[in-house]
Amino acid sequence: MKTKLLALMLLAGASAFAHPHVFIGVGFGYRPVYPAYAPPPVVAYAPPVVAAAYAPPAPGPGFVWIAGYRYPVGAGWGWHAGYWARRPFAGAVWVGPRYFGGHYHAGYWRR
């Protein structure tokens, strides 16, 4: 009985020093900040060339090549290199991100 009580006291005492990960935030008038200018031209980027004849170009069936694209980072533009991605569902088509009419539109999968 004493050992159980001692273990319970140690556990309770240790939890008193743990930092809870709770965050409550309230924001008013939040507006994402995008660069005030269009992104630079896209870098020519193609799927990796396979050197060995026995290796498949894609990591496996159902993968599709997502070409590199620019995305907003603070007041400038970052570059996300191309990569292989698995289609989330059959017949999915990737619509790449674009900058149109002064706004950035993120890429997405569509049917």
Beta strands, then each sheet from edge to edge (+ up, - down):
strand 1: 63-66
strand 2: 69-73
strand 3: 76-80
strand 4: 83-86
strand 5: 93-95
strand 6: 98-100
strand 7: 103-105
strand 8: 108-110
sheet 1: 1+ 4-
sheet 2: 2+ 3-
sheet 3: 5+ 8-
sheet 4: 6+ 7-
end
